[in-house]
Amino acid sequence: MDTQTVTLSDAAARRIASIIESEADKHALRVSVEGGGCSGFSYKFDLVEGPEEDDAVITKDDATVLIDSISLVYLAGSEIDFIDNLLGQSFQIQNPNAVASCGCGTSFAI
């Protein structure tokens, strides 16, 4: 699958690079999709050392994001963004495949 279908906003790239810089043994942010959550699927974010064999590798500036091949199907066409506002800081995924989502912003349905 074309990894260019998932993009990083400038804000997300800056935040990922900043997080990775402060973690000596971590070099990438893994984004995955898991069953569960209040709408059927949920996003999971983990700091990892490096890619697995089936990972798509997405880079922007000094940021690296890894997505496994199964999660990539659910994330095709998405943009990973980082929001910093009065309600707090969080990574948000603008996913065109999601037909419903919940208020927490980390759960969705297809």
Biopython code that builds the backbone (N, CA, C, O; Angstrom):
import numpy as np
from Bio.PDB.StructureBuilder import StructureBuilder

atoms = [
    (1, "MET", "N", (0.848, -1.191, 0.000)),
    (1, "MET", "CA", (0.000, 0.000, 0.000)),
    (1, "MET", "C", (0.885, 1.243, 0.000)),
    (1, "MET", "O", (1.971, 1.240, 0.580)),
    (2, "ASP", "N", (0.434, 2.263, -0.628)),
    (2, "ASP", "CA", (1.179, 3.512, -0.735)),
    (2, "ASP", "C", (1.207, 4.221, 0.618)),
    (2, "ASP", "O", (0.172, 4.667, 1.113)),
    (3, "THR", "N", (2.395, 4.322, 1.211)),
    (3, "THR", "CA", (2.504, 4.954, 2.529)),
    (3, "THR", "C", (2.238, 6.445, 2.465)),
    (3, "THR", "O", (2.002, 7.068, 3.500)),
    (4, "GLN", "N", (2.270, 7.040, 1.270)),
    (4, "GLN", "CA", (2.007, 8.469, 1.152)),
    (4, "GLN", "C", (0.548, 8.795, 1.422)),
    (4, "GLN", "O", (0.186, 9.968, 1.512)),
    (5, "THR", "N", (-0.297, 7.778, 1.554)),
    (5, "THR", "CA", (-1.698, 8.041, 1.850)),
    (5, "THR", "C", (-1.883, 8.492, 3.294)),
    (5, "THR", "O", (-2.931, 9.040, 3.634)),
    (6, "VAL", "N", (-0.882, 8.272, 4.152)),
    (6, "VAL", "CA", (-0.921, 8.776, 5.526)),
    (6, "VAL", "C", (0.100, 9.900, 5.616)),
    (6, "VAL", "O", (1.261, 9.728, 5.248)),
    (7, "THR", "N", (-0.345, 11.058, 6.111)),
    (7, "THR", "CA", (0.542, 12.210, 6.181)),
    (7, "THR", "C", (0.651, 12.719, 7.613)),
    (7, "THR", "O", (-0.179, 12.416, 8.470)),
    (8, "LEU", "N", (1.692, 13.496, 7.841)),
    (8, "LEU", "CA", (1.918, 14.143, 9.140)),
    (8, "LEU", "C", (1.772, 15.648, 8.961)),
    (8, "LEU", "O", (2.311, 16.220, 8.013)),
    (9, "SER", "N", (1.051, 16.284, 9.865)),
    (9, "SER", "CA", (1.016, 17.749, 9.857)),
    (9, "SER", "C", (2.360, 18.260, 10.371)),
    (9, "SER", "O", (3.122, 17.515, 10.986)),
    (10, "ASP", "N", (2.640, 19.527, 10.115)),
    (10, "ASP", "CA", (3.875, 20.132, 10.627)),
    (10, "ASP", "C", (3.921, 20.057, 12.149)),
    (10, "ASP", "O", (4.969, 19.775, 12.729)),
    (11, "ALA", "N", (2.772, 20.313, 12.800)),
    (11, "ALA", "CA", (2.715, 20.283, 14.270)),
    (11, "ALA", "C", (3.010, 18.883, 14.799)),
    (11, "ALA", "O", (3.720, 18.733, 15.793)),
    (12, "ALA", "N", (2.471, 17.858, 14.141)),
    (12, "ALA", "CA", (2.723, 16.480, 14.574)),
    (12, "ALA", "C", (4.191, 16.122, 14.388)),
    (12, "ALA", "O", (4.795, 15.502, 15.264)),
    (13, "ALA", "N", (4.766, 16.505, 13.258)),
    (13, "ALA", "CA", (6.179, 16.203, 13.004)),
    (13, "ALA", "C", (7.069, 16.859, 14.054)),
    (13, "ALA", "O", (8.001, 16.233, 14.559)),
    (14, "ARG", "N", (6.785, 18.115, 14.382)),
    (14, "ARG", "CA", (7.584, 18.811, 15.411)),
    (14, "ARG", "C", (7.465, 18.117, 16.765)),
    (14, "ARG", "O", (8.467, 17.927, 17.455)),
    (15, "ARG", "N", (6.252, 17.739, 17.147)),
    (15, "ARG", "CA", (6.038, 17.111, 18.451)),
    (15, "ARG", "C", (6.677, 15.725, 18.514)),
    (15, "ARG", "O", (7.292, 15.380, 19.523)),
    (16, "ILE", "N", (6.544, 14.934, 17.464)),
    (16, "ILE", "CA", (7.161, 13.602, 17.430)),
    (16, "ILE", "C", (8.672, 13.730, 17.528)),
    (16, "ILE", "O", (9.304, 13.009, 18.299)),
    (17, "ALA", "N", (9.262, 14.644, 16.751)),
    (17, "ALA", "CA", (10.710, 14.849, 16.798)),
    (17, "ALA", "C", (11.156, 15.250, 18.200)),
    (17, "ALA", "O", (12.190, 14.785, 18.680)),
    (18, "SER", "N", (10.386, 16.105, 18.854)),
    (18, "SER", "CA", (10.713, 16.552, 20.209)),
    (18, "SER", "C", (10.648, 15.395, 21.211)),
    (18, "SER", "O", (11.518, 15.266, 22.072)),
    (19, "ILE", "N", (9.629, 14.570, 21.097)),
    (19, "ILE", "CA", (9.481, 13.424, 22.004)),
    (19, "ILE", "C", (10.622, 12.432, 21.798)),
    (19, "ILE", "O", (11.229, 11.970, 22.764)),
    (20, "ILE", "N", (10.909, 12.108, 20.550)),
    (20, "ILE", "CA", (11.957, 11.128, 20.244)),
    (20, "ILE", "C", (13.318, 11.633, 20.713)),
    (20, "ILE", "O", (14.139, 10.860, 21.208)),
    (21, "GLU", "N", (13.551, 12.928, 20.556)),
    (21, "GLU", "CA", (14.828, 13.522, 20.974)),
    (21, "GLU", "C", (15.067, 13.331, 22.474)),
    (21, "GLU", "O", (16.210, 13.185, 22.907)),
    (22, "SER", "N", (13.990, 13.331, 23.265)),
    (22, "SER", "CA", (14.136, 13.209, 24.723)),
    (22, "SER", "C", (14.170, 11.756, 25.204)),
    (22, "SER", "O", (14.378, 11.503, 26.391)),
    (23, "GLU", "N", (13.968, 10.809, 24.299)),
    (23, "GLU", "CA", (13.973, 9.384, 24.653)),
    (23, "GLU", "C", (15.167, 8.712, 23.985)),
    (23, "GLU", "O", (15.142, 8.449, 22.783)),
    (24, "ALA", "N", (16.211, 8.435, 24.764)),
    (24, "ALA", "CA", (17.473, 7.949, 24.201)),
    (24, "ALA", "C", (17.345, 6.652, 23.395)),
    (24, "ALA", "O", (18.008, 6.504, 22.369)),
    (25, "ASP", "N", (16.513, 5.720, 23.837)),
    (25, "ASP", "CA", (16.446, 4.425, 23.166)),
    (25, "ASP", "C", (15.252, 4.266, 22.230)),
    (25, "ASP", "O", (15.018, 3.174, 21.712)),
    (26, "LYS", "N", (14.498, 5.333, 22.009)),
    (26, "LYS", "CA", (13.332, 5.284, 21.115)),
    (26, "LYS", "C", (13.601, 6.160, 19.893)),
    (26, "LYS", "O", (14.151, 7.256, 20.008)),
    (27, "HIS", "N", (13.203, 5.659, 18.719)),
    (27, "HIS", "CA", (13.522, 6.373, 17.486)),
    (27, "HIS", "C", (12.319, 6.636, 16.583)),
    (27, "HIS", "O", (12.453, 7.254, 15.527)),
    (28, "ALA", "N", (11.131, 6.160, 17.006)),
    (28, "ALA", "CA", (9.953, 6.348, 16.162)),
    (28, "ALA", "C", (8.679, 6.268, 16.998)),
    (28, "ALA", "O", (8.675, 5.734, 18.107)),
    (29, "LEU", "N", (7.599, 6.811, 16.437)),
    (29, "LEU", "CA", (6.276, 6.693, 17.035)),
    (29, "LEU", "C", (5.498, 5.657, 16.233)),
    (29, "LEU", "O", (5.328, 5.809, 15.023)),
    (30, "ARG", "N", (5.025, 4.606, 16.896)),
    (30, "ARG", "CA", (4.191, 3.598, 16.246)),
    (30, "ARG", "C", (2.732, 3.983, 16.444)),
    (30, "ARG", "O", (2.281, 4.216, 17.566)),
    (31, "VAL", "N", (2.004, 4.046, 15.337)),
    (31, "VAL", "CA", (0.566, 4.295, 15.364)),
    (31, "VAL", "C", (-0.107, 3.022, 14.888)),
    (31, "VAL", "O", (0.208, 2.507, 13.815)),
    (32, "SER", "N", (-1.037, 2.515, 15.691)),
    (32, "SER", "CA", (-1.727, 1.287, 15.303)),
    (32, "SER", "C", (-3.214, 1.411, 15.593)),
    (32, "SER", "O", (-3.655, 2.290, 16.332)),
    (33, "VAL", "N", (-3.967, 0.510, 14.993)),
    (33, "VAL", "CA", (-5.410, 0.451, 15.176)),
    (33, "VAL", "C", (-5.722, -0.868, 15.857)),
    (33, "VAL", "O", (-5.265, -1.926, 15.424)),
    (34, "GLU", "N", (-6.505, -0.796, 16.927)),
    (34, "GLU", "CA", (-6.878, -1.993, 17.681)),
    (34, "GLU", "C", (-8.392, -2.076, 17.777)),
    (34, "GLU", "O", (-9.084, -1.059, 17.743)),
    (35, "GLY", "N", (-8.902, -3.301, 17.897)),
    (35, "GLY", "CA", (-10.320, -3.476, 18.166)),
    (35, "GLY", "C", (-10.622, -2.981, 19.561)),
    (35, "GLY", "O", (-9.800, -3.129, 20.465)),
    (36, "GLY", "N", (-11.797, -2.392, 19.750)),
    (36, "GLY", "CA", (-12.172, -1.885, 21.066)),
    (36, "GLY", "C", (-12.470, -0.409, 21.014)),
    (36, "GLY", "O", (-12.563, 0.179, 19.937)),
    (37, "GLY", "N", (-12.618, 0.177, 22.154)),
    (37, "GLY", "CA", (-12.989, 1.589, 22.211)),
    (37, "GLY", "C", (-14.490, 1.718, 22.111)),
    (37, "GLY", "O", (-15.177, 0.753, 21.774)),
    (38, "CYS", "N", (-15.002, 2.886, 22.396)),
    (38, "CYS", "CA", (-16.453, 3.060, 22.440)),
    (38, "CYS", "C", (-17.109, 3.068, 21.070)),
    (38, "CYS", "O", (-18.334, 2.980, 20.987)),
    (39, "SER", "N", (-16.333, 3.170, 19.984)),
    (39, "SER", "CA", (-16.926, 3.151, 18.646)),
    (39, "SER", "C", (-16.490, 1.956, 17.799)),
    (39, "SER", "O", (-16.828, 1.901, 16.616)),
    (40, "GLY", "N", (-15.761, 1.011, 18.355)),
    (40, "GLY", "CA", (-15.397, -0.192, 17.611)),
    (40, "GLY", "C", (-13.910, -0.379, 17.405)),
    (40, "GLY", "O", (-13.411, -1.496, 17.540)),
    (41, "PHE", "N", (-13.183, 0.685, 17.081)),
    (41, "PHE", "CA", (-11.738, 0.636, 16.908)),
    (41, "PHE", "C", (-11.127, 1.782, 17.700)),
    (41, "PHE", "O", (-11.786, 2.790, 17.955)),
    (42, "SER", "N", (-9.862, 1.624, 18.089)),
    (42, "SER", "CA", (-9.193, 2.724, 18.767)),
    (42, "SER", "C", (-7.768, 2.856, 18.256)),
    (42, "SER", "O", (-7.166, 1.886, 17.793)),
    (43, "TYR", "N", (-7.239, 4.065, 18.346)),
    (43, "TYR", "CA", (-5.865, 4.337, 17.952)),
    (43, "TYR", "C", (-4.951, 4.104, 19.142)),
    (43, "TYR", "O", (-5.310, 4.384, 20.286)),
    (44, "LYS", "N", (-3.768, 3.589, 18.854)),
    (44, "LYS", "CA", (-2.781, 3.376, 19.901)),
    (44, "LYS", "C", (-1.470, 4.021, 19.455)),
    (44, "LYS", "O", (-1.073, 3.897, 18.296)),
    (45, "PHE", "N", (-0.806, 4.706, 20.376)),
    (45, "PHE", "CA", (0.455, 5.380, 20.099)),
    (45, "PHE", "C", (1.516, 4.829, 21.044)),
    (45, "PHE", "O", (1.309, 4.795, 22.257)),
    (46, "ASP", "N", (2.655, 4.395, 20.494)),
    (46, "ASP", "CA", (3.757, 3.858, 21.301)),
    (46, "ASP", "C", (5.085, 4.375, 20.769)),
    (46, "ASP", "O", (5.258, 4.519, 19.558)),
    (47, "LEU", "N", (6.014, 4.653, 21.659)),
    (47, "LEU", "CA", (7.381, 4.950, 21.252)),
    (47, "LEU", "C", (8.124, 3.628, 21.111)),
    (47, "LEU", "O", (8.041, 2.768, 21.987)),
    (48, "VAL", "N", (8.850, 3.468, 20.008)),
    (48, "VAL", "CA", (9.546, 2.204, 19.746)),
    (48, "VAL", "C", (10.965, 2.474, 19.260)),
    (48, "VAL", "O", (11.309, 3.586, 18.858)),
    (49, "GLU", "N", (11.781, 1.413, 19.312)),
    (49, "GLU", "CA", (13.169, 1.527, 18.881)),
    (49, "GLU", "C", (13.301, 1.632, 17.372)),
    (49, "GLU", "O", (14.108, 2.416, 16.873)),
    (50, "GLY", "N", (12.512, 0.847, 16.636)),
    (50, "GLY", "CA", (12.640, 0.862, 15.189)),
    (50, "GLY", "C", (11.549, 0.042, 14.534)),
    (50, "GLY", "O", (10.682, -0.507, 15.215)),
    (51, "PRO", "N", (11.589, -0.044, 13.205)),
    (51, "PRO", "CA", (10.518, -0.703, 12.454)),
    (51, "PRO", "C", (10.544, -2.228, 12.556)),
    (51, "PRO", "O", (11.586, -2.849, 12.767)),
    (52, "GLU", "N", (9.356, -2.798, 12.397)),
    (52, "GLU", "CA", (9.205, -4.243, 12.229)),
    (52, "GLU", "C", (9.207, -4.517, 10.727)),
    (52, "GLU", "O", (9.190, -3.588, 9.919)),
    (53, "GLU", "N", (9.227, -5.779, 10.365)),
    (53, "GLU", "CA", (9.352, -6.163, 8.960)),
    (53, "GLU", "C", (8.223, -5.641, 8.070)),
    (53, "GLU", "O", (8.474, -5.251, 6.930)),
    (54, "ASP", "N", (6.978, -5.628, 8.571)),
    (54, "ASP", "CA", (5.846, -5.236, 7.717)),
    (54, "ASP", "C", (5.410, -3.784, 7.906)),
    (54, "ASP", "O", (4.325, -3.408, 7.463)),
    (55, "ASP", "N", (6.239, -2.962, 8.555)),
    (55, "ASP", "CA", (5.864, -1.579, 8.830)),
    (55, "ASP", "C", (6.010, -0.666, 7.620)),
    (55, "ASP", "O", (6.959, -0.781, 6.844)),
    (56, "ALA", "N", (5.055, 0.237, 7.478)),
    (56, "ALA", "CA", (5.212, 1.385, 6.590)),
    (56, "ALA", "C", (5.963, 2.437, 7.403)),
    (56, "ALA", "O", (5.650, 2.658, 8.572)),
    (57, "VAL", "N", (6.933, 3.072, 6.799)),
    (57, "VAL", "CA", (7.730, 4.095, 7.471)),
    (57, "VAL", "C", (7.400, 5.440, 6.847)),
    (57, "VAL", "O", (7.587, 5.642, 5.647)),
    (58, "ILE", "N", (6.908, 6.355, 7.666)),
    (58, "ILE", "CA", (6.536, 7.691, 7.212)),
    (58, "ILE", "C", (7.448, 8.679, 7.915)),
    (58, "ILE", "O", (7.536, 8.684, 9.143)),
    (59, "THR", "N", (8.118, 9.507, 7.151)),
    (59, "THR", "CA", (9.032, 10.478, 7.750)),
    (59, "THR", "C", (8.686, 11.883, 7.275)),
    (59, "THR", "O", (8.236, 12.097, 6.150)),
    (60, "LYS", "N", (8.911, 12.814, 8.168)),
    (60, "LYS", "CA", (8.782, 14.235, 7.831)),
    (60, "LYS", "C", (9.745, 14.975, 8.740)),
    (60, "LYS", "O", (9.649, 14.884, 9.964)),
    (61, "ASP", "N", (10.664, 15.702, 8.146)),
    (61, "ASP", "CA", (11.710, 16.388, 8.895)),
    (61, "ASP", "C", (12.430, 15.380, 9.783)),
    (61, "ASP", "O", (12.991, 14.414, 9.266)),
    (62, "ASP", "N", (12.436, 15.571, 11.111)),
    (62, "ASP", "CA", (13.129, 14.641, 12.009)),
    (62, "ASP", "C", (12.187, 13.647, 12.671)),
    (62, "ASP", "O", (12.569, 12.974, 13.628)),
    (63, "ALA", "N", (10.967, 13.548, 12.174)),
    (63, "ALA", "CA", (9.967, 12.661, 12.774)),
    (63, "ALA", "C", (9.820, 11.376, 11.953)),
    (63, "ALA", "O", (9.838, 11.403, 10.722)),
    (64, "THR", "N", (9.674, 10.256, 12.658)),
    (64, "THR", "CA", (9.433, 8.973, 12.006)),
    (64, "THR", "C", (8.213, 8.332, 12.644)),
    (64, "THR", "O", (8.125, 8.217, 13.867)),
    (65, "VAL", "N", (7.267, 7.913, 11.800)),
    (65, "VAL", "CA", (6.073, 7.209, 12.246)),
    (65, "VAL", "C", (6.066, 5.840, 11.577)),
    (65, "VAL", "O", (6.348, 5.716, 10.385)),
    (66, "LEU", "N", (5.740, 4.817, 12.361)),
    (66, "LEU", "CA", (5.653, 3.453, 11.856)),
    (66, "LEU", "C", (4.211, 2.982, 11.959)),
    (66, "LEU", "O", (3.551, 3.199, 12.975)),
    (67, "ILE", "N", (3.725, 2.337, 10.903)),
    (67, "ILE", "CA", (2.367, 1.798, 10.899)),
    (67, "ILE", "C", (2.433, 0.383, 10.334)),
    (67, "ILE", "O", (2.942, 0.181, 9.232)),
    (68, "ASP", "N", (1.924, -0.598, 11.081)),
    (68, "ASP", "CA", (1.932, -1.972, 10.582)),
    (68, "ASP", "C", (0.962, -2.109, 9.417)),
    (68, "ASP", "O", (0.062, -1.284, 9.256)),
    (69, "SER", "N", (1.141, -3.149, 8.603)),
    (69, "SER", "CA", (0.378, -3.280, 7.363)),
    (69, "SER", "C", (-1.121, -3.435, 7.595)),
    (69, "SER", "O", (-1.909, -2.990, 6.760)),
    (70, "ILE", "N", (-1.537, -4.042, 8.683)),
    (70, "ILE", "CA", (-2.967, -4.197, 8.963)),
    (70, "ILE", "C", (-3.576, -2.858, 9.359)),
    (70, "ILE", "O", (-4.648, -2.500, 8.870)),
    (71, "SER", "N", (-2.910, -2.112, 10.237)),
    (71, "SER", "CA", (-3.418, -0.794, 10.651)),
    (71, "SER", "C", (-3.442, 0.180, 9.487)),
    (71, "SER", "O", (-4.313, 1.047, 9.422)),
    (72, "LEU", "N", (-2.486, 0.047, 8.559)),
    (72, "LEU", "CA", (-2.396, 0.958, 7.431)),
    (72, "LEU", "C", (-3.670, 0.923, 6.580)),
    (72, "LEU", "O", (-4.068, 1.943, 6.017)),
    (73, "VAL", "N", (-4.307, -0.244, 6.486)),
    (73, "VAL", "CA", (-5.562, -0.360, 5.735)),
    (73, "VAL", "C", (-6.620, 0.567, 6.324)),
    (73, "VAL", "O", (-7.358, 1.214, 5.582)),
    (74, "TYR", "N", (-6.699, 0.636, 7.663)),
    (74, "TYR", "CA", (-7.692, 1.473, 8.341)),
    (74, "TYR", "C", (-7.318, 2.956, 8.318)),
    (74, "TYR", "O", (-8.183, 3.820, 8.456)),
    (75, "LEU", "N", (-6.032, 3.245, 8.144)),
    (75, "LEU", "CA", (-5.546, 4.623, 8.220)),
    (75, "LEU", "C", (-5.327, 5.278, 6.859)),
    (75, "LEU", "O", (-4.938, 6.444, 6.802)),
    (76, "ALA", "N", (-5.567, 4.563, 5.768)),
    (76, "ALA", "CA", (-5.318, 5.100, 4.423)),
    (76, "ALA", "C", (-6.031, 6.436, 4.238)),
    (76, "ALA", "O", (-7.227, 6.557, 4.503)),
    (77, "GLY", "N", (-5.288, 7.429, 3.783)),
    (77, "GLY", "CA", (-5.859, 8.748, 3.536)),
    (77, "GLY", "C", (-5.893, 9.654, 4.749)),
    (77, "GLY", "O", (-6.378, 10.782, 4.661)),
    (78, "SER", "N", (-5.393, 9.190, 5.873)),
    (78, "SER", "CA", (-5.465, 9.950, 7.127)),
    (78, "SER", "C", (-4.325, 10.952, 7.258)),
    (78, "SER", "O", (-3.271, 10.821, 6.636)),
    (79, "GLU", "N", (-4.579, 11.966, 8.100)),
    (79, "GLU", "CA", (-3.528, 12.881, 8.505)),
    (79, "GLU", "C", (-3.385, 12.793, 10.018)),
    (79, "GLU", "O", (-4.369, 12.865, 10.754)),
    (80, "ILE", "N", (-2.145, 12.637, 10.467)),
    (80, "ILE", "CA", (-1.849, 12.638, 11.896)),
    (80, "ILE", "C", (-1.480, 14.073, 12.264)),
    (80, "ILE", "O", (-0.578, 14.666, 11.673)),
    (81, "ASP", "N", (-2.189, 14.619, 13.246)),
    (81, "ASP", "CA", (-1.989, 16.003, 13.658)),
    (81, "ASP", "C", (-1.711, 16.033, 15.155)),
    (81, "ASP", "O", (-1.997, 15.070, 15.866)),
    (82, "PHE", "N", (-1.158, 17.130, 15.623)),
    (82, "PHE", "CA", (-0.947, 17.338, 17.059)),
    (82, "PHE", "C", (-1.663, 18.616, 17.447)),
    (82, "PHE", "O", (-1.411, 19.679, 16.880)),
    (83, "ILE", "N", (-2.555, 18.504, 18.417)),
    (83, "ILE", "CA", (-3.363, 19.630, 18.861)),
    (83, "ILE", "C", (-2.879, 20.075, 20.240)),
    (83, "ILE", "O", (-2.683, 19.256, 21.138)),
    (84, "ASP", "N", (-2.692, 21.370, 20.388)),
    (84, "ASP", "CA", (-2.300, 21.946, 21.675)),
    (84, "ASP", "C", (-3.214, 23.142, 21.910)),
    (84, "ASP", "O", (-3.015, 24.214, 21.337)),
    (85, "ASN", "N", (-4.232, 22.941, 22.774)),
    (85, "ASN", "CA", (-5.170, 24.029, 23.039)),
    (85, "ASN", "C", (-5.572, 24.020, 24.512)),
    (85, "ASN", "O", (-4.970, 23.302, 25.310)),
    (86, "LEU", "N", (-6.560, 24.792, 24.873)),
    (86, "LEU", "CA", (-6.976, 24.898, 26.271)),
    (86, "LEU", "C", (-7.456, 23.572, 26.855)),
    (86, "LEU", "O", (-7.403, 23.374, 28.069)),
    (87, "LEU", "N", (-7.917, 22.674, 26.011)),
    (87, "LEU", "CA", (-8.398, 21.372, 26.481)),
    (87, "LEU", "C", (-7.263, 20.374, 26.697)),
    (87, "LEU", "O", (-7.478, 19.302, 27.262)),
    (88, "GLY", "N", (-6.054, 20.723, 26.248)),
    (88, "GLY", "CA", (-4.914, 19.844, 26.451)),
    (88, "GLY", "C", (-4.144, 19.610, 25.170)),
    (88, "GLY", "O", (-4.385, 20.251, 24.147)),
    (89, "GLN", "N", (-3.215, 18.679, 25.250)),
    (89, "GLN", "CA", (-2.379, 18.316, 24.120)),
    (89, "GLN", "C", (-2.670, 16.875, 23.739)),
    (89, "GLN", "O", (-2.807, 16.017, 24.611)),
    (90, "SER", "N", (-2.766, 16.601, 22.432)),
    (90, "SER", "CA", (-2.977, 15.219, 22.005)),
    (90, "SER", "C", (-2.721, 15.078, 20.514)),
    (90, "SER", "O", (-2.845, 16.030, 19.744)),
    (91, "PHE", "N", (-2.361, 13.857, 20.133)),
    (91, "PHE", "CA", (-2.303, 13.521, 18.726)),
    (91, "PHE", "C", (-3.723, 13.218, 18.278)),
    (91, "PHE", "O", (-4.472, 12.548, 18.988)),
    (92, "GLN", "N", (-4.093, 13.708, 17.106)),
    (92, "GLN", "CA", (-5.419, 13.467, 16.543)),
    (92, "GLN", "C", (-5.232, 12.920, 15.142)),
    (92, "GLN", "O", (-4.320, 13.326, 14.422)),
    (93, "ILE", "N", (-6.086, 12.013, 14.767)),
    (93, "ILE", "CA", (-6.032, 11.447, 13.424)),
    (93, "ILE", "C", (-7.297, 11.843, 12.682)),
    (93, "ILE", "O", (-8.410, 11.514, 13.094)),
    (94, "GLN", "N", (-7.103, 12.559, 11.578)),
    (94, "GLN", "CA", (-8.211, 12.931, 10.703)),
    (94, "GLN", "C", (-8.355, 11.783, 9.707)),
    (94, "GLN", "O", (-7.621, 11.715, 8.721)),
    (95, "ASN", "N", (-9.300, 10.884, 9.966)),
    (95, "ASN", "CA", (-9.425, 9.650, 9.202)),
    (95, "ASN", "C", (-10.676, 9.687, 8.320)),
    (95, "ASN", "O", (-11.793, 9.664, 8.836)),
    (96, "PRO", "N", (-10.500, 9.744, 6.990)),
    (96, "PRO", "CA", (-11.660, 9.793, 6.099)),
    (96, "PRO", "C", (-12.438, 8.478, 6.045)),
    (96, "PRO", "O", (-13.562, 8.447, 5.544)),
    (97, "ASN", "N", (-11.850, 7.393, 6.555)),
    (97, "ASN", "CA", (-12.515, 6.088, 6.553)),
    (97, "ASN", "C", (-13.493, 5.935, 7.708)),
    (97, "ASN", "O", (-14.370, 5.072, 7.669)),
    (98, "ALA", "N", (-13.352, 6.760, 8.732)),
    (98, "ALA", "CA", (-14.197, 6.644, 9.918)),
    (98, "ALA", "C", (-15.580, 7.216, 9.622)),
    (98, "ALA", "O", (-15.705, 8.368, 9.204)),
    (99, "VAL", "N", (-16.605, 6.419, 9.838)),
    (99, "VAL", "CA", (-17.981, 6.890, 9.624)),
    (99, "VAL", "C", (-18.574, 7.418, 10.918)),
    (99, "VAL", "O", (-19.581, 8.125, 10.891)),
    (100, "ALA", "N", (-17.971, 7.089, 12.044)),
    (100, "ALA", "CA", (-18.427, 7.578, 13.343)),
    (100, "ALA", "C", (-17.224, 7.636, 14.260)),
    (100, "ALA", "O", (-16.280, 6.860, 14.111)),
    (101, "SER", "N", (-17.257, 8.550, 15.202)),
    (101, "SER", "CA", (-16.193, 8.628, 16.199)),
    (101, "SER", "C", (-16.819, 9.033, 17.521)),
    (101, "SER", "O", (-17.977, 9.446, 17.578)),
    (102, "CYS", "N", (-16.041, 8.910, 18.574)),
    (102, "CYS", "CA", (-16.575, 9.263, 19.887)),
    (102, "CYS", "C", (-15.991, 10.592, 20.341)),
    (102, "CYS", "O", (-15.103, 11.149, 19.695)),
    (103, "GLY", "N", (-16.490, 11.082, 21.437)),
    (103, "GLY", "CA", (-16.042, 12.366, 21.958)),
    (103, "GLY", "C", (-14.595, 12.402, 22.380)),
    (103, "GLY", "O", (-13.985, 13.472, 22.385)),
    (104, "CYS", "N", (-14.020, 11.258, 22.737)),
    (104, "CYS", "CA", (-12.646, 11.240, 23.211)),
    (104, "CYS", "C", (-11.648, 11.404, 22.068)),
    (104, "CYS", "O", (-10.488, 11.739, 22.309)),
    (105, "GLY", "N", (-12.082, 11.172, 20.821)),
    (105, "GLY", "CA", (-11.220, 11.370, 19.671)),
    (105, "GLY", "C", (-10.234, 10.255, 19.409)),
    (105, "GLY", "O", (-9.426, 10.356, 18.485)),
    (106, "THR", "N", (-10.278, 9.181, 20.203)),
    (106, "THR", "CA", (-9.348, 8.080, 19.989)),
    (106, "THR", "C", (-10.056, 6.805, 19.546)),
    (106, "THR", "O", (-9.410, 5.771, 19.374)),
    (107, "SER", "N", (-11.363, 6.860, 19.361)),
    (107, "SER", "CA", (-12.133, 5.698, 18.973)),
    (107, "SER", "C", (-12.961, 6.040, 17.744)),
    (107, "SER", "O", (-13.445, 7.162, 17.596)),
    (108, "PHE", "N", (-13.119, 5.037, 16.852)),
    (108, "PHE", "CA", (-13.855, 5.306, 15.615)),
    (108, "PHE", "C", (-14.493, 4.032, 15.084)),
    (108, "PHE", "O", (-14.163, 2.931, 15.526)),
    (109, "ALA", "N", (-15.401, 4.186, 14.140)),
    (109, "ALA", "CA", (-16.068, 3.066, 13.480)),
    (109, "ALA", "C", (-15.905, 3.225, 11.981)),
    (109, "ALA", "O", (-15.805, 4.334, 11.456)),
    (110, "ILE", "N", (-15.881, 2.071, 11.301)),
    (110, "ILE", "CA", (-15.763, 2.079, 9.830)),
    (110, "ILE", "C", (-16.987, 1.408, 9.250)),
    (110, "ILE", "O", (-17.111, 1.297, 8.030)),
]
sb = StructureBuilder()
sb.init_structure("model")
sb.init_model(0)
sb.init_chain("A")
sb.init_seg("    ")
for serial, (resi, resn, name, xyz) in enumerate(atoms, 1):
    if name == "N":
        sb.init_residue(resn, " ", resi, " ")
    sb.init_atom(name, np.array(xyz, "f"), 0.0, 1.0, " ", f" {name:<3s}", serial, name[0])
structure = sb.get_structure()
